[in-house]
Every structure is written in structure tokens, then in C-alpha cells.
Amino acid sequence: MRNSITVCNHDPIDLRKKFGHRWQVSLDAAAFGRWSDPWLFQIDCRNGHLFPVGGDLLGAATNSPGTVVRRLKAIPRVVLVCDGCDGANVEFPVAVLKQVARVMRPKSKRKLSALHLEKLQAGRIAKKAYCQTAVGLAGSPSRSDS
């Protein structure tokens, strides 16, 4: 008997382009700053993380066994790949991402209201103006004045 390894030659879904406007996308710990490789992106979740598998498939890795894994296995078209004492890995098509997201709970990207953004910009302008005219504590000009 020969062990076969399935190699996926399909390009992965670019999580940053497809879901980056909605959820927090980060790099895998092994990425070492390679932001150009879509295989290394992951969506941070409260119960683990989501990652590309290839083609139109995504994967989910849970942080713990138990309820989260049982709820994922109950979703149609979700396939359990690896089950361990510290969590599980599953694969699923993008079509069922909405159901998987309800279980995994991806972290939302922060969005500022127009009013909050306006207040932040006004604060930056005021701080910049203050720094340009401020005098140091000892009465000598600050670095920004010289």
C-alpha cells in the first residue's frame, strides 16, 4: 500500500481582498512578513481561525475541542480533516462560509463613523499646531521649533 498526498495546485482565495473589508485578516505565524503570498493569510476568529485551502475551499482550525467542533461537524459540506485533543481542522466550500462564520465568530474590522473620524482629524490638527508652537519644560525651544 502506498500513502498518497493530495497536492492542491489551485490558487487560493485571497482572504485580504475578498473578506478584508469585513473581518480582520492577519498573517500566519510562519509567514515572516510575506504579505504577497495569499496562502499565508488567515482570518482571526474568537474560536480559532480560518485559512485558505485551495480553489474555492477554506479551512477552519479551532482553539479547543468540544462544542465548537460538534457545531462545525453538524454543518452540511463541512469535512473533518484532523481531530485532536486541542481542537480540530475542517475544510468547507465558500458557499457555507456564512454558517461556519456563525460558529467560528470572525473578528470584525473596526469601522469609524464619519463624526468620530472628523473628531480624530481635528485632534491631530490641534496637536500638530500645539507641537509647532510649544515651548519645552525648561523654557528652551522644543525639537519641533528648531
ZATOR-108305 format. One record per residue: y, z, x of N, C-alpha, C in turn; residue in three letters. Coordinates in Angstrom, 2 decimals, m for minus. Example, Ala and Ser with C-alpha at 12.3 -4.5 7.8 and 13.67 -1.06 7.14 Angstrom:
// ZATOR-108305
n.north_n.up_n.east_ca.north_ca.up_ca.east_c.north_c.up_c.east_residuo
m5.69_7.80_13.19_m4.50_7.80_12.30_m3.30_7.80_13.20_ALA
m2.25_7.08_12.85_m1.06_7.14_13.67_0.03_7.87_12.90_SER
This chain:
// ZATOR-108305
n.north_n.up_n.east_ca.north_ca.up_ca.east_c.north_c.up_c.east_residuo
m1.18_0.00_0.83_0.00_0.00_0.00_1.25_0.00_0.87_MET
2.21_m0.75_0.44_3.43_m0.88_1.22_4.61_m0.33_0.42_ARG
5.41_0.49_1.04_6.61_1.01_0.38_7.68_m0.06_0.42_ASN
8.28_m0.31_m0.70_9.36_m1.30_m0.74_10.69_m0.61_m1.02_SER
11.70_m1.09_m0.36_13.04_m0.56_m0.55_13.85_m1.64_m1.23_ILE
14.48_m1.30_m2.33_15.30_m2.26_m3.04_16.67_m2.30_m2.39_THR
17.06_m3.47_m1.96_18.37_m3.64_m1.35_19.26_m4.38_m2.34_VAL
20.40_m3.81_m2.61_21.32_m4.42_m3.57_22.33_m5.27_m2.82_CYS
22.32_m6.57_m3.08_23.24_m7.47_m2.42_24.47_m7.77_m3.27_ASN
24.54_m7.20_m4.46_25.67_m7.45_m5.34_26.87_m6.62_m4.89_HIS
28.04_m7.20_m5.05_29.26_m6.46_m4.75_29.42_m5.33_m5.75_ASP
29.85_m4.16_m5.28_30.01_m3.03_m6.19_31.29_m3.15_m7.01_PRO
31.35_m2.36_m8.04_32.57_m2.25_m8.83_33.60_m1.50_m7.98_ILE
34.81_m2.02_m7.91_35.87_m1.35_m7.17_36.45_m0.27_m8.08_ASP
36.04_0.96_m7.86_36.45_2.07_m8.72_37.95_2.29_m8.70_LEU
38.57_2.05_m7.55_40.02_2.27_m7.44_40.78_1.28_m8.30_ARG
40.36_0.01_m8.32_41.05_m0.99_m9.12_40.75_m0.86_m10.61_LYS
39.48_m0.55_m10.93_39.08_m0.54_m12.33_39.41_0.77_m13.05_LYS
39.28_1.90_m12.35_39.47_3.19_m13.01_40.52_4.07_m12.35_PHE
41.16_3.60_m11.27_42.12_4.40_m10.53_43.35_4.78_m11.31_GLY
43.71_4.00_m12.32_44.88_4.34_m13.14_44.61_5.51_m14.07_HIS
43.32_5.80_m14.32_42.95_6.81_m15.29_42.37_8.08_m14.66_ARG
41.53_7.90_m13.63_40.83_9.02_m13.02_41.13_9.11_m11.53_TRP
40.91_10.29_m10.95_41.12_10.50_m9.52_39.98_9.84_m8.74_GLN
40.33_8.90_m7.89_39.36_8.22_m7.05_39.58_8.68_m5.61_VAL
38.50_9.08_m4.96_38.60_9.54_m3.57_37.58_8.81_m2.72_SER
37.59_9.11_m1.43_36.62_8.55_m0.52_35.45_9.50_m0.36_LEU
34.28_8.95_m0.14_33.10_9.72_0.19_33.35_10.46_1.50_ASP
32.69_11.57_1.70_32.89_12.36_2.92_32.53_11.58_4.18_ALA
31.64_10.60_4.07_31.22_9.82_5.24_32.12_8.63_5.52_ALA
33.18_8.46_4.76_34.00_7.25_4.87_34.89_7.22_6.09_ALA
35.37_8.35_6.57_36.25_8.42_7.74_37.48_7.53_7.58_PHE
38.09_7.53_6.39_39.34_6.83_6.17_39.23_5.34_5.94_GLY
38.05_4.81_5.68_37.89_3.37_5.45_38.17_3.04_3.99_ARG
39.44_2.90_3.64_39.86_2.64_2.27_39.58_1.21_1.84_TRP
39.15_0.33_2.72_38.92_m1.06_2.34_37.51_m1.31_1.85_SER
36.61_m0.36_1.99_35.21_m0.55_1.61_34.95_0.04_0.22_ASP
34.73_m0.79_m0.81_34.54_m0.26_m2.18_33.25_0.54_m2.36_PRO
32.30_0.42_m1.44_31.07_1.21_m1.53_31.34_2.69_m1.31_TRP
32.44_3.04_m0.68_32.69_4.43_m0.29_33.59_5.18_m1.27_LEU
34.00_4.55_m2.36_34.83_5.23_m3.35_33.97_6.09_m4.26_PHE
34.56_7.15_m4.78_33.90_7.96_m5.79_34.94_8.52_m6.74_GLN
34.52_8.75_m7.97_35.38_9.37_m8.97_35.00_10.84_m9.05_ILE
35.96_11.70_m8.74_35.71_13.14_m8.76_35.58_13.63_m10.20_ASP
34.56_14.44_m10.45_34.33_14.99_m11.79_34.14_16.50_m11.69_CYS
34.27_17.17_m12.81_34.08_18.61_m12.84_32.60_18.98_m12.65_ARG
31.69_18.09_m13.03_30.26_18.36_m12.91_29.59_17.54_m11.82_ASN
30.35_16.98_m10.88_29.79_16.17_m9.81_30.72_15.03_m9.45_GLY
30.16_13.83_m9.27_30.99_12.65_m9.02_30.25_11.39_m9.43_HIS
31.02_10.33_m9.65_30.50_9.01_m9.99_30.69_8.11_m8.79_LEU
29.78_7.15_m8.60_29.86_6.27_m7.44_29.29_4.90_m7.80_PHE
29.66_3.84_m7.05_29.12_2.51_m7.32_27.70_2.38_m6.78_PRO
26.87_1.64_m7.52_25.50_1.38_m7.09_25.34_m0.08_m6.71_VAL
26.05_m0.96_m7.42_25.98_m2.39_m7.13_25.94_m3.17_m8.42_GLY
26.49_m4.36_m8.40_26.55_m5.16_m9.62_27.36_m4.42_m10.67_GLY
26.80_m4.31_m11.87_27.51_m3.57_m12.93_26.92_m2.17_m13.11_ASP
26.26_m1.66_m12.09_25.68_m0.32_m12.17_26.55_0.71_m11.47_LEU
26.60_1.88_m12.06_27.25_3.04_m11.46_26.22_4.15_m11.34_LEU
26.54_5.13_m10.53_25.67_6.29_m10.38_26.45_7.56_m10.60_GLY
25.73_8.62_m10.92_26.34_9.93_m11.09_25.49_10.94_m10.32_ALA
26.16_11.80_m9.57_25.50_12.89_m8.87_26.04_14.19_m9.43_ALA
25.15_15.05_m9.88_25.58_16.31_m10.49_25.63_17.41_m9.44_THR
26.42_18.43_m9.72_26.55_19.57_m8.81_25.46_20.61_m9.01_ASN
24.84_20.61_m10.18_23.86_21.65_m10.48_22.80_21.10_m11.43_SER
21.62_21.70_m11.43_20.58_21.28_m12.37_20.83_21.92_m13.73_PRO
20.06_21.54_m14.70_20.14_22.21_m15.99_20.77_21.37_m17.07_GLY
21.73_21.95_m17.77_22.31_21.35_m18.96_22.91_19.98_m18.71_THR
23.65_19.83_m17.64_24.31_18.54_m17.36_23.25_17.46_m17.16_VAL
22.21_17.75_m16.42_21.15_16.77_m16.17_20.42_16.43_m17.47_VAL
20.12_17.42_m18.28_19.45_17.16_m19.56_20.31_16.28_m20.47_ARG
21.62_16.55_m20.50_22.51_15.75_m21.34_22.60_14.31_m20.82_ARG
22.61_14.11_m19.50_22.64_12.75_m18.94_21.35_12.01_m19.26_LEU
20.19_12.68_m19.13_18.91_12.02_m19.39_18.78_11.63_m20.86_LYS
19.49_12.30_m21.75_19.42_12.01_m23.17_20.20_10.75_m23.56_ALA
21.07_10.28_m22.67_21.86_9.07_m22.96_20.99_7.84_m22.73_ILE
20.94_6.92_m23.71_20.14_5.70_m23.53_20.66_4.88_m22.35_PRO
19.75_4.24_m21.62_20.01_3.37_m20.48_20.44_4.12_m19.22_ARG
20.36_5.44_m19.23_20.60_6.23_m18.02_19.25_6.51_m17.39_VAL
19.10_6.16_m16.11_17.82_6.29_m15.41_17.94_7.39_m14.37_VAL
17.03_8.35_m14.41_16.99_9.42_m13.43_16.39_8.87_m12.13_LEU
17.15_8.96_m11.04_16.70_8.43_m9.76_16.14_9.54_m8.89_VAL
16.82_10.67_m8.85_16.40_11.78_m8.00_16.75_13.08_m8.69_CYS
15.76_13.96_m8.80_15.98_15.26_m9.44_15.64_16.34_m8.43_ASP
16.57_17.21_m8.17_16.35_18.25_m7.18_16.75_19.61_m7.70_GLY
16.59_20.62_m6.86_16.93_21.98_m7.27_18.44_22.22_m7.24_CYS
19.20_21.30_m6.62_20.65_21.46_m6.56_21.40_20.44_m7.40_ASP
20.70_19.64_m8.18_21.33_18.64_m9.03_20.48_17.40_m9.14_GLY
21.04_16.34_m9.69_20.29_15.11_m9.88_21.19_13.91_m9.67_ALA
20.57_12.77_m9.41_21.28_11.49_m9.33_20.73_10.58_m10.41_ASN
21.63_9.92_m11.12_21.24_8.97_m12.15_21.98_7.66_m11.95_VAL
21.43_6.58_m12.50_22.08_5.28_m12.48_22.24_4.82_m13.92_GLU
23.30_4.05_m14.17_23.57_3.59_m15.53_24.49_2.37_m15.47_PHE
24.43_1.50_m16.50_25.37_0.37_m16.56_26.75_0.83_m17.00_PRO
27.75_0.05_m16.67_29.14_0.39_m17.01_29.31_0.52_m18.52_VAL
28.47_m0.15_m19.29_28.59_m0.11_m20.75_28.44_1.30_m21.32_ALA
27.72_2.18_m20.64_27.54_3.54_m21.16_28.40_4.56_m20.41_VAL
29.38_4.08_m19.65_30.24_4.98_m18.87_30.98_5.97_m19.76_LEU
31.38_5.56_m20.93_32.12_6.45_m21.83_31.29_7.68_m22.18_LYS
30.00_7.47_m22.45_29.11_8.60_m22.79_28.84_9.47_m21.57_GLN
28.67_8.84_m20.41_28.43_9.61_m19.18_29.68_10.40_m18.81_VAL
30.84_9.81_m19.02_32.10_10.49_m18.68_32.29_11.75_m19.53_ALA
31.81_11.73_m20.78_31.90_12.93_m21.62_31.11_14.10_m21.01_ARG
30.01_13.77_m20.35_29.17_14.80_m19.74_29.70_15.20_m18.37_VAL
30.06_14.21_m17.55_30.49_14.48_m16.17_31.93_15.00_m16.08_MET
32.77_14.66_m17.04_34.16_15.10_m17.13_34.98_14.72_m15.89_ARG
35.27_13.43_m15.72_36.09_12.98_m14.58_37.47_13.63_m14.60_PRO
38.00_13.87_m13.40_39.33_14.47_m13.28_40.38_13.40_m13.53_LYS
41.28_13.67_m14.46_42.31_12.71_m14.82_43.37_12.61_m13.74_SER
43.97_11.45_m13.66_45.07_11.26_m12.74_46.32_11.85_m13.39_LYS
47.12_12.51_m12.62_48.33_13.12_m13.17_49.34_12.05_m13.52_ARG
49.96_12.23_m14.68_50.99_11.30_m15.12_52.23_12.09_m15.49_LYS
53.36_11.69_m14.95_54.61_12.37_m15.23_55.31_11.71_m16.41_LEU
55.94_12.53_m17.23_56.76_11.97_m18.29_58.04_11.42_m17.67_SER
58.73_10.58_m18.39_59.97_9.98_m17.89_61.01_11.07_m17.60_ALA
61.08_12.08_m18.47_62.03_13.17_m18.29_61.71_13.97_m17.02_LEU
60.44_14.28_m16.81_60.04_15.04_m15.62_60.32_14.24_m14.35_HIS
60.03_12.95_m14.38_60.29_12.09_m13.23_61.78_12.02_m12.91_LEU
62.59_11.95_m13.96_64.05_11.91_m13.79_64.56_13.21_m13.16_GLU
64.02_14.35_m13.58_64.42_15.64_m13.02_64.00_15.75_m11.56_LYS
62.84_15.26_m11.22_62.40_15.29_m9.82_63.30_14.44_m8.94_LEU
63.65_13.26_m9.42_64.53_12.38_m8.64_65.91_13.00_m8.49_GLN
66.43_13.62_m9.54_67.73_14.28_m9.45_67.68_15.43_m8.44_ALA
66.57_16.16_m8.42_66.40_17.25_m7.47_66.35_16.74_m6.04_GLY
65.68_15.61_m5.82_65.62_15.03_m4.47_67.01_14.60_m3.99_ARG
67.77_14.00_m4.89_69.12_13.55_m4.53_70.00_14.75_m4.21_ILE
69.91_15.81_m5.03_70.72_17.01_m4.80_70.32_17.67_m3.48_ALA
69.01_17.73_m3.20_68.55_18.35_m1.95_69.03_17.55_m0.75_LYS
68.96_16.22_m0.86_69.40_15.38_0.25_70.90_15.57_0.50_LYS
71.68_15.64_m0.57_73.13_15.84_m0.43_73.42_17.20_0.18_ALA
72.67_18.22_m0.23_72.87_19.56_0.31_72.52_19.60_1.80_TYR
71.41_18.97_2.17_70.98_18.97_3.57_71.97_18.24_4.47_CYS
72.63_17.23_3.94_73.57_16.47_4.75_74.87_17.24_4.99_GLN
75.20_18.17_4.10_76.46_18.93_4.24_76.24_20.37_4.65_THR
74.99_20.81_4.76_74.70_22.23_5.02_75.01_22.59_6.47_ALA
75.37_23.84_6.64_75.61_24.39_7.97_74.47_25.35_8.25_VAL
73.99_25.37_9.48_72.87_26.24_9.85_73.19_27.71_9.65_GLY
72.19_28.57_9.74_72.35_30.01_9.50_73.30_30.66_10.50_LEU
73.31_30.22_11.75_74.15_30.85_12.78_75.54_30.25_12.81_ALA
75.86_29.38_11.90_77.18_28.77_11.86_77.26_27.48_12.66_GLY
76.15_27.12_13.31_76.14_25.86_14.05_75.65_24.74_13.12_SER
76.03_23.53_13.39_75.60_22.43_12.52_74.08_22.29_12.54_PRO
73.54_21.92_11.41_72.10_21.72_11.34_71.73_20.39_11.99_SER
70.45_20.13_12.14_69.99_18.91_12.79_70.41_17.65_12.04_ARG
70.51_17.77_10.71_70.86_16.59_9.93_72.33_16.20_10.12_SER
73.18_17.14_10.59_74.60_16.83_10.80_74.85_16.11_12.13_ASP
73.95_16.26_13.08_74.19_15.67_14.40_73.64_14.29_14.52_SER
